[in-house]
Amino acid sequence: MAKGALLVGWGEIIPGREKAAAATLNAAMHYCIRLQREGKIESFEAIALEPHGSDLNGFVMLRGEKESIARLRVEDEFTSIIVGVQLVHRHVRVVGAYVGAEMQSLFAMWDEQEVKLLS
């Protein structure tokens, strides 16, 4: 099966919600650990970014089969976790991603569409 990834990113903490943000991150990490243990994802990595002038302060990259990642996005528990993050952080985003060899399939689609555009 094809590999896929999902980036869940967040911006600054909404002032006054710092304690809630810490609890929300802890709950989200336990959720990711459980997803991996249950085989719904292959792995995940949480990343905190150094200050750099953007609205992205950190993200979690979930990796797994494209079909599993797609199913995950519509599960109520996943949506609930994202809503919780939105209540404590600004600029929350959930974005599908191409990783590893799957990037080649994206580049092939790009080339195909470019040929159609220029024909």
C-alpha positions in Angstrom: 0.0 0.0 0.0 1.0 3.6 -0.5 2.5 5.5 2.3 1.0 8.8 3.5 1.5 11.4 6.2 -0.6 13.9 8.0 0.8 17.1 9.5 -1.1 18.6 12.4 0.3 22.0 13.1 -0.4 24.8 15.6 0.6 28.4 16.3 0.9 30.4 19.5 -1.1 29.5 22.6 -4.1 31.7 23.2 -3.3 33.9 26.2 -4.8 32.6 29.4 -5.0 29.0 28.1 -1.4 27.9 28.9 -2.3 25.2 31.4 -5.1 23.9 29.2 -2.6 23.8 26.3 -0.2 21.6 28.2 -3.0 19.2 29.1 -4.3 19.2 25.5 -0.8 18.4 24.2 -0.4 15.6 26.7 -3.7 14.1 25.7 -2.9 14.4 22.0 0.5 12.6 22.5 -1.2 9.8 24.4 -3.7 9.5 21.5 -0.9 9.3 19.0 0.8 6.6 21.1 -2.4 4.6 21.1 -2.9 5.0 17.4 0.6 3.6 16.8 0.0 0.7 19.3 -3.3 -0.1 17.5 -1.6 -0.1 14.1 -3.7 2.8 12.8 -0.4 4.7 12.1 3.1 3.5 11.7 4.8 6.3 13.5 4.6 9.9 14.6 7.0 12.6 15.5 6.2 15.8 17.5 8.3 18.9 16.5 8.6 22.2 18.3 10.0 25.0 16.2 12.4 27.7 17.3 11.1 31.3 16.9 11.2 32.1 13.2 8.6 34.8 12.5 5.9 32.5 11.2 2.6 31.4 12.7 3.7 27.8 12.9 5.1 27.0 16.3 5.1 23.2 16.1 3.5 20.2 14.5 3.0 16.4 14.7 3.7 14.3 11.6 1.7 11.1 11.6 2.9 8.4 9.1 1.1 5.4 7.8 -0.8 3.9 4.9 -2.6 6.5 2.9 -6.0 4.7 3.4 -5.5 4.6 7.2 -4.5 8.2 7.3 -7.6 9.2 5.3 -9.9 7.2 7.6 -8.3 8.7 10.6 -9.2 12.3 9.5 -12.9 11.5 9.6 -13.0 9.7 12.9 -14.9 11.5 15.7 -12.0 11.0 18.2 -9.5 12.7 15.8 -11.9 15.6 15.2 -12.4 16.0 18.9 -8.6 16.1 19.5 -8.3 18.8 16.8 -11.2 20.8 18.2 -9.4 20.7 21.6 -6.2 22.0 20.0 -8.1 24.8 18.3 -9.5 25.9 21.7 -6.0 26.5 23.0 -3.9 27.4 20.0 -4.2 29.8 17.0 -3.5 28.8 13.4 -4.3 25.1 13.8 -4.0 23.1 10.5 -4.4 19.5 9.3 -2.6 18.9 6.0 -2.0 15.7 4.1 1.6 15.2 3.1 3.6 13.1 0.6 6.7 11.5 2.1 9.4 9.2 1.0 8.8 7.3 -2.3 5.3 8.7 -2.5 6.8 12.1 -3.3 7.8 10.6 -6.7 4.1 9.9 -7.5 3.3 13.5 -6.7 6.1 14.7 -9.0 4.9 12.3 -11.7 1.4 13.9 -11.5 3.0 17.3 -11.6 4.9 16.4 -14.8 1.7 14.9 -16.3 -0.3 18.0 -15.6 2.4 20.3 -16.9 2.5 18.4 -20.2 -1.3 18.9 -20.5 -1.0 22.5 -19.7 1.6 23.1 -22.3 -0.1 21.1 -25.1 
